[in-house]
Amino acid sequence: MSNSAFVFSDQLLNYKFNASHPFNPLRLEMTIDLLKEIKAVNEASFIMPDKADDHLLSLFHDETYIDAVKKASQGLLSKEAAEPFGLGTEDTPIFEGMHEASAMIASATVKAADLVASGSYQHAINLGGGLHHGFRNKASGFCIYNDIAIAIKYLQEKHHMKVLYIDTDAHHGDGVQWGFYDDPSVSTFSIHETGRYLFPGTGYVHERGAGSGHGFTFNLPVDAFTEDDSWLNVFEKATKEITEFFKPDIIFSQHGVDSHYYDPLTHLNLTMNSYHKIPKIIHQLSHDYCNGKWIAVGGGGYDIWRVVPRAWSLVWLEMIEQDLPKEELPQSFIDKWSKRANVKIPKTWSDPDGIYPAIPRKQEITDVNEQTLQKLIHAIQLRTKFL
Amino acid sequence: MLAKEIMTTEVITIHHSTTVKEARVLMNEKRIRHMPVLDEQKNVVGVFTEHDVFQAFDSNDDELYIMNKPVSLFMTTDVISAHPEEFVEDLASIFYESRIGMVPIIERGKLIGIITRSDLLYTLIQLTGAHQPSSIIQVKVENKSGKLAELAAIISQHNVNITSVLVYPGQYDHTKSLLFRVQTMNPGQIVLDMIDKGYEVLWPKVERNLFTNE
């Protein structure tokens, strides 16, 4: 038995809205290619998701919504009927087979969750998953079915686990947060660019949960133009405090990689430095608190050529504790994709210094982020003190 | 937006003979700070507030004595009320100018609801559209007619829903700043189209040719 499962099937590449949509499965295809090139995965090592199952979807989604997606999938949903479900918009346009493609992603994430929860594997990954904006009855922000929320529901119902969800996407993980807002057995933590400037506009530090779930929701909005040092500093401290407070049975991490400076949709200034360290921090916590139980999914990331393949590969390499063979990317990979890319494919796993001009407000941004971190930590301390 | 659309209709009220003690217990239990005070015919004869409680206790050293007195002795009788058809923005000015925390809404002499500062704040949140997933686009425009329509048309061409629009005065009289909240995660192409039509987009900054067409 190997200790980490890579859940993948070509069917996960069917989640494609259209050629000009930023959420392009080419991101996943390139990552698989890069991992194959460095011999970190091979066809035989892939674990296939099960056939998609409507019952799983309804663990989180409304039946009426699932029905609407199914109809849209066959071209049978009118524009008017689609609108209340967030379908047929520029973000989540209707495409043929959208139900099957989205259900397959959910199935793959549930597979990853099940493999870890049942003890077959210590860690598991589904890089095709991570659709954290999906709501119970509405598509939003490129996400149709929320595979994460579905898999967390599955973990609760089948394995009765306390789940800590860590979301490092540049956008607030709103769909997952609102899905478990009043649930004390799930703790959600999202670090993201502040909603003041970026979609979806929520994820403030004062959003802490409701009812009996109050105190189990965490948000760390960072200022626009935040760089590696400040981001990593607040992320590491917050995750440690939250994990220590919540003592989860299992850690579920979302690896949106759109906080990179190159990302066209966001305004943060992370580099590959952060993407080397994020998986390490989460991996370590899973061993410190959950006997290594760790499920990882992908997420956002819209610089397909330069960022996503490298950053996602690093999550898997950390999972299997494999060091980079060398600092250079395989030449065959660079050659193959350079023909198609509209930017230069990077030559190395790290970014060279100075990919962006110095940030004049650096100190101010660092201070603001530190203050936000203190608010988050203070809230935990108050709670532990009076319980 | 009208007062009746945002008012709270399940109102906790007290009779003017209610003792200060009873009123205080009720305010504590229900976690409220203001209560309309009614007479037998259900007419509003006053408002009893947290502030009135403080004043009552300040008026006499004998707390027990005060506790057993009716609220009618301490309530605010000069009540500022409003009609359900009044505009919320007018009410906001009343709250601001009169420095009050709650307005009873009265129709044909009868209390039908109340509006508090929190209700107003929530309305403001709704007006700004911040309660729905959205991105922000901020555009500087000349202060002349047709600009808002032109920009809205660009957004509509992208089949993107607008959650809210705020118009801010510009730094100088001849400009205005328009802030759109739009229901999309990817406002990039909309912004590029606005720039192509000659608009100065203050946020977000978008680079061309970063998107793949595969």
Chai-1 contact restraints between the chains, C-beta under 6 A:
chainA,res_idxA,chainB,res_idxB,connection_type,confidence,min_distance_angstrom,max_distance_angstrom,comment,restraint_id
A,A19,B,N213,contact,1.0,0.0,6.0,A-B,restraint_1
A,A19,B,E214,contact,1.0,0.0,6.0,A-B,restraint_2
A,S20,B,N213,contact,1.0,0.0,6.0,A-B,restraint_3
A,P22,B,N186,contact,1.0,0.0,6.0,A-B,restraint_4
A,N24,B,E214,contact,1.0,0.0,6.0,A-B,restraint_5
A,L26,B,E214,contact,1.0,0.0,6.0,A-B,restraint_6
A,E90,B,H158,contact,1.0,0.0,6.0,A-B,restraint_7
A,E90,B,N159,contact,1.0,0.0,6.0,A-B,restraint_8
A,E90,B,V160,contact,1.0,0.0,6.0,A-B,restraint_9
A,E90,B,T184,contact,1.0,0.0,6.0,A-B,restraint_10
A,D91,B,T184,contact,1.0,0.0,6.0,A-B,restraint_11
A,D91,B,M185,contact,1.0,0.0,6.0,A-B,restraint_12
A,S140,B,P133,contact,1.0,0.0,6.0,A-B,restraint_13
A,G141,B,M185,contact,1.0,0.0,6.0,A-B,restraint_14
A,F199,B,S135,contact,1.0,0.0,6.0,A-B,restraint_15
A,F199,B,M185,contact,1.0,0.0,6.0,A-B,restraint_16
A,P200,B,P133,contact,1.0,0.0,6.0,A-B,restraint_17
A,G201,B,A130,contact,1.0,0.0,6.0,A-B,restraint_18
A,G201,B,S134,contact,1.0,0.0,6.0,A-B,restraint_19
A,P264,B,L210,contact,1.0,0.0,6.0,A-B,restraint_20
A,L265,B,N186,contact,1.0,0.0,6.0,A-B,restraint_21
A,I304,B,T212,contact,1.0,0.0,6.0,A-B,restraint_22
